[in-house]
């Protein structure tokens, strides 16, 4: 399955590992923050490079997957002395760092600062491949899409309550959907209990589209709803505002994004930080995965990597 470019269900293949390691330059003894722990693939590579003496703090907003990943990394040989897992969204990063510092028996409430920091903004394969989570276009399941199923409103509830004007804005801003007005009029206020019911309604509202073009429209609508349900852009913007305050002088951060809305926000924030003297170096251009990785893992095709270095080293 791996050789044919497929990911076994329930697993995740970390994207652009070598490029991320080159950007972050982790060293033994570093304190690393993985803001989106996911399956733990990136964390495992970083943990191997910061020993001896290093520690990785892993955050994840998904309470369903986090215990599995923590257990996986413990079994790989990383005890609490080298790895801490914490449930939470990276929008609250400064608070989590403060709590980590206090929990590490420090007498100071000043947040610990990272030497390396990674945020992978993509949805993990474990979430996509689980029909009960409602993320997938291909697998039928309840139309949920919440990263934390115990909080907020599901995609089904959002569509049922939203207005055509509000949904049009979501589709245009979150997915650059060119048919946002027509789709919003067809979908807003509707009750779609399952992913297949929504996909069918999207296709019915786009009768002139067929084949790949129709499926692309379906995926864009699903993407836009997932971002809205989880308030992903607000969380990303809050995280980007906090980021300089969470890095040691000379520390490096890397962000892996998967669509234009995310990448625009990361690019503008990094450029503004460079102009303002918060950063002294940023990636001169966006980095993409190579052709071999795109072949082996098609889900990596849309990945965009940008990195930054905190000023003051």
DRENBA-25813 format. One record per atom (N, C-alpha, C): x negated, z negated, y negated. Coordinates in steps of 0.02 Angstrom, whole numbers, plus 50000, padded with zeros to 5 digits. Example, Ala and Ser with C-alpha at 12.3 -4.5 7.8 and 13.67 -1.06 7.14 Angstrom:
493404961050284;493854961050225;493404961050165;493584964650112;493164964350053;493554960649998;
This chain:
499595000050060;500005000050000;499575000049937;499034996049938;498594995749879;498265002449867;498045005749920;497705012149913;498165017549885;498805016849899;499285021849875;499555020349805;499285015049774;499505013449707;500125009149704;500275005449757;500855001149759;500644993849764;501044989449735;500904982249737;501374979049786;501114975449837;501564972149885;502034967349849;502664967349871;503174963049839;502944955849839;503074952549782;502914945449776;502204944049755;501804949249743;501114948349721;501024951649653;500424950649625;500284953449559;499554955649558;499424961349528;498734963849522;498514963049450;498014958849436;497794957949367;497534964449338;497684965649275;497544972049242;496924971449198;496504976449199;495924977149155;495474971049159;495334968749219;494934962649228;494234963449199;493894968849216;493214969749192;493184970349116;493664973849087;493684974649014;493814967948980;494244963849009;494384957248981;493784952748985;493434952849041;492834948749048;492294950948999;492234957448988;491744959948941;491924957948870;492564957648854;492784955748787;492704948248774;492854944148825;492844936848815;492154933848826;491744936848867;491074934348882;491064926948902;491454925048952;491464918048973;490794915749001;490624909348988;489984906549011;490104899749044;489644897549087;489714890949117;489794885549063;490264881049075;490404875649028;490934877148976;491174883248973;491674885048923;492354881848937;492724880648884;493424878648889;493844884848875;494214887048926;494594893248923;495344891648925;495724895448886;496454894948888;496744901548911;497114901448966;497494907248988;498214905848969;498444909248916;499104907748887;499684910248929;499544914648976;500074917549018;499814917849089;499834912249123;499484911449187;499724916349240;500394917449244;500654922249292;500464920649363;500224925649399;500014924749469;499334921349475;498964921249420;498304917949419;497724922549431;497824929049430;497284933749444;496734933549391;496924933849327;496424933449274;496094926549274;496504921249283;496244914449282;495714913449335;495834916149394;495354915249448;494674918349431;494684924249400;494064927549380;493714923549325;494094920849278;493794916849224;493524910349250;493884907049295;493654900749323;492984901549359;492904907049394;492284908149431;491684908749384;491804910849322;491254912149276;491104906349229;491534901249227;491404895649183;491154889449220;491024890349285;490734884849324;489974885649326;489614880049326;489864873149326;490034870749256;490454865749254;490584862249192;491154864749150;491444870449167;491984873249127;492674870849148;493154872149105;493844870249120;494314875649094;494844877049132;495344881849111;496024878449107;496344879249049;497024876949039;497484883049045;497934882849093;498394888549104;499094886849085;499384890849040;500084889949018;500514895349049;501144893749062;501624898749083;502324896249069;502744900749042;503424898949025;503904899249084;503674901749141;504104902549199;504034896549246;504514891949246;504454885949288;504524887449362;504774893349379;504864895249449;504194897349479;503794901149443;503164903849470;502564899149459;502584895049407;501994890949391;501774886449448;502214882749483;501974878549537;501634882549593;501884888549606;501574892749658;500864894649638;500774896449575;500114898449552;499634892549550;499884886749529;499454880849529;499224879249600;499674879549648;499494878249718;498984883449742;499084889649723;498634895049743;497924893849718;497864891749655;497194890649627;496884884249653;497284879149668;497014873149699;496714874849767;497074878949806;496844880849872;496224885249868;496124888549811;495524892649801;494924888449781;495014881849773;494454877449761;494374875049689;494934875049651;494894872849581;495314866549572;495004860649573;495354854349567;495534852849494;495894847349482;496094845549413;495504844949365;494914843549390;494324842949347;494134849649315;494344855149346;494154861749320;494744865949298;495354864049318;495934868149304;496544863849293;496894865049236;497514861549221;498064866749210;498634865749242;499214870049232;499734866349190;500044870049143;500544866849099;501124871649089;501724869249096;502314873349087;502494873649013;502504879748985;502684880448915;502524887348889;502844889048833;502734895448800;502144894948752;501744900248748;501154899948706;501304899348631;501944899948612;502124898748543;501974891548522;501944887048569;501774880048555;501054878248571;500604883048565;499914882248587;499564876248555;499624875348490;499264869848458;499484863048486;500124862348500;500364856148529;500094855048599;500064860248639;499804859548707;499064857748706;498694860548659;497984858948654;497884851648633;498304849348587;498264842348567;498414837748625;498924839348664;499104835348722;498554835348774;498224841048783;497674841548831;497104837148809;496944837148744;496404833048719;496544825548731;497154823548717;497334816548728;497334814848802;497584819348843;497604818248915;496914817948946;496424820848912;495734820748937;495374814448916;495754809448894;495484802848877;495094802948812;495244807748769;494924807748703;495294802748658;494924799648611;495254795048565;495484798748502;495464805348504;495654809348445;496254813548461;496714814148413;497294818548421;497144825548395;496524826848374;496344833548352;496354838148412;496674844048407;496724848348465;496044850548491;495984851148557;495404854348586;495404861648566;494824864548556;494774871448535;494474875648591;494714881648599;494514885948654;493874889748637;493474890948689;492904895548684;493104902648702;493594903248746;493874909748765;494624908748772;495004913848754;495734913448759;496014920248778;496474920248825;496784926348849;497534925748847;497874931048824;498604931448829;498784938348857;499084938448915;499324944548947;500084944648936;500314949248893;501014949148872;501484952648921;501234955048976;501654958749023;502064954249068;502564957149100;502974953649149;502614954149216;502564948649252;502214948649316;502604952349370;502244955149417;502564958649472;503024954049512;502854947549516;503274942949554;503964942549523;503994942949456;504634942649422;505014949249431;504664954849424;504984961349431;505254962349501;504884960049551;505064961249621;505574956349649;505784951549609;506274946649632;506964948549604;507414951249645;508064953549620;508454948049585;508354941749604;508734936349574;508554935149501;507984937749478;507784936649409;508094941749361;508304947549387;508654952449346;508224956449299;507574957149314;507124960949271;507094968349290;507234969849352;507084976449379;507664981349372;507494987449356;507974992949355;508134995049427;507644994649471;507714997249539;508074992549586;508014985949574;508294981149621;508924978049592;509464977949630;510094975149605;510084967549609;510314964449556;510344957249553;510704955149490;510804948649480;511144946349420;510764948349357;511124950249306;510804952649244;510594946549203;510014943749220;509784937649188;509214938949138;508604940249163;508014942049124;507684936249088;507914930149097;507594924449064;506944922449100;506404921549062;505784918949091;505894911949118;506254907949080;506454901349102;507204901349114;507424901849176;508144902549191;508564896649170;508254891149150;508644885249131;508764884949055;508504889849018;508564889548945;508834896048917;509204895548862;509414901448827;509994905048860;510104911148836;510664915148859;510404921048900;510754922848953;510534928448995;510674935048961;510394940448990;510524947148963;511264948848967;511584946749021;512314947849027;512684944548969;512514938348954;512844934848900;512684937748832;512074940048823;511884943148759;512294949448746;512344953748796;512734959848787;513464958448775;513724953448808;514434951748801;514594949348731;514124945848699;514244942748635;514014946948575;513584951748586;513274955248530;513724960548500;513574962448438;513944967848404;513554974348410;513884980048401;513524986348403;512944986648353;513044984048293;512504984248243;511904980148264;512034974248292;511484969948314;511124972948373;511494975848420;511184978848479;510784985148459;511034988948412;510664994848388;509984992648361;509974987348323;509334984848296;508864982648351;509134979248402;508724977048458;508414983048494;508814988148509;508564993848546;508044997748506;508154998348441;507685002148399;507034998348389;507084991848375;506484987948358;506084985948420;506434984448475;506094981748533;505874987048583;506124993248577;505944998348626;505875005348596;505935005948530;505895012548497;506375017548530;506965015248547;507455019448581;507765024348531;507675030948542;507945035748494;508705036348492;509035034248546;509765034648550;510075027648542;509765023548502;509975016548496;510695015948471;510905020148424;511585019448397;512115021048449;512045026648484;512535028548535;512565023448592;511975021248613;511955016448668;512255009748647;512115007648586;512385001248562;513145001348561;513415006948538;514145007448536;514455007248606;514095009848655;514355010048723;514275003448760;513744999548742;513584993648782;513774987048750;513774986748684;513914980348650;514614977748667;514654971448685;515294968448703;515504969448775;515124973448811;515294974648881;515064969048926;515374968548984;515194963349033;514874966749093;514224966049100;513844969249154;513524963749196;513824961949251;513584956149290;512934957449328;512774963849342;512184965349382;511754970549347;511134971049371;510664975949343;510894983049356;511174984349415;511404991049431;512014992949389;512444988049375;513024989449333;512804991549263;512294988249236;512044990049170;511704996949172;511294998149223;510955004549229;511455010249233;511995009349270;512515014449276;512845015649208;512975010349170;513285011149105;512835014749056;512185013549061;511705016949017;511695024449033;511685026049097;511675033149117;512335036449097;512895032949103;513545035749084;513585037049009;513225032848971;513225033748898;512735039148875;512345041748923;511845046948908;511945052848954;512545056048954;512695061249004;512255067448997;511965068648939;511555074648930;510845073748956;510665067548971;510005066148997;510015066249073;509465068249103;509435068449176;508725067149198;508645065249261;507985064449291;507565059249255;506915060849245;506455056049215;506665053749145;506965058249107;507175056449039;507715051049041;508175051749087;508715046849094;508435040149116;507975040249164;507685033949189;507265030549136;506935034449094;506545031549039;507005027848990;507585030748977;508065027448933;508295020848963;508425020749028;508635014649061;508085009349055;507465011249067;506915006449063;506825003748992;506925008048943;506855005748873;507395000648856;508005001848878;508544997048864;508394990348899;508174990548961;508004984348996;507444980748960;506944984448937;506384981348901;506624977948837;507044981448799;507284978648736;507694972248748;508104972248799;508514966348814;508074960548836;507574961848877;507124956548900;506774953248841;506534957348794;506204954648735;506674950448693;507294952848685;507784949048646;507974942548680;508104942848745;508314936948782;507794931348777;507164933248781;506624928248781;506314927248712;506594930548661;506344929948592;505594931048590;505364936348624;504654937348634;504274938948570;504574942748525;504214944548464;504114938448419;504614934148413;504544928148373;504004923548402;503994922948469;503484918848501;502794921748490;502734928448495;502084931648484;501844930648413;502284931448364;502084930548294;501874923448280;502224918548308;502034911548299;501354910248331;501254913048390;500614912248425;500044915348385;500144921248357;499614924548318;499444920648255;499934917348224;499794913248166;499364907248184;499484904348243;499114898448265;498414900148291;498324906148315;497734907848354;497074905848321;496954907348257;496304905448228;496174897948230;496714893948226;496654886648226;496484883948295;496534888148346;496444885948415;495774888048444;495344891248404;494724893948428;494124890548396;493624889048435;492984886648409;492644892148368;492214890448321;491824895748287;491444899948339;491494906448332;491174911048380;491574912248443;492134908748452;492544909648512;492884916548510;493064918948568;493364925548574;494044925048607;494504929348584;495174929648612;495334936948628;495714937948681;495924944648702;496664944548716;497004949848694;497724950348705;497874957048738;498234956748793;498434962648831;499174963848818;499334969548785;500024971148769;500244977348808;500914978648808;501164983948850;501654988648816;501784987548752;502184992448716;502034991948642;502264996848604;502054997648535;502244991748491;502824988548503;503024982948462;502544977148467;502314975648527;501814970448536;501154972448504;500924978448520;500254980548497;500224980848420;500764983048388;500774983248314;500664976348285;501004971448314;500944964648288;500244961848299;499954963148357;499274960748371;498774964148324;498824970648317;498364974348275;498384971948203;498994971348175;499054969148105;498794962048095;498924957648143;498684950748137;497924950448139;497624954148185;496894954248190;496574957148127;496864962548102;496584965648042;496654961047981;497224957647976;497314952947920;496824947047926;496704944647986;496234939247996;495524941247980;495354947547994;494684950047978;494594950447902;495104953047867;495074953547794;495044946547762;495384941747792;495414935047764;494834930547784;494374933047825;493794929147844;493904924347902;494494924647933;494614920347991;494244923048052;494184929548056;493814932848110;493234936648080;492684937048118;492124941048093;492014947448133;492424948348185;492374954548224;493024955548263;493264961748264;493844963448306;493674969848343;494034971148396;493914977348434;494024983348387;493544987948384;493604993548337;494174998148354;494394998248416;494965002348436;495294999048496;495895001348511;496244998648569;495905001048632;495864996648682;495554998348746;496104999648798;496005004848839;496485006548891;496135006348959;496525005549011;496225005449078;496015012449099;495535012849144;495265019249165;495715022849214;495555029149230;495985033149274;496045030249344;495505027149370;495545024449438;496045018649441;496025014249390;496495008649390;497215011149380;497305016249339;497975019049330;498245021849395;497805024949434;498015027649499;498185022049548;497745016949551;497835011649599;498405006849580;498545006449515;499055001749492;499435004949433;499935009149448;500305012649395;500595007949342;500725001749359;500994997049310;500494995549254;499864997449264;499354996349213;499325001949161;499695007249172;499615013249131;499755012049057;500215007649041;500395006448971;500015000848939;499544997748975;499184991848949;498724993748891;498714989348840;498274990048782;497924983448770;497264983648764;496874977548755;496534977548687;496614972048651;496254970948588;495934963948592;495344963248560;495004956848560;494774955148490;494594948748480;494404946248415;493904940548423;493464939548374;492994933948375;493104929648313;493154923148324;493254918348269;492634917948226;492724917848162;492164917448115;491864910448115;491244909948091;490934903448081;490414901548133;490234906148176;489734904448227;489044903548196;
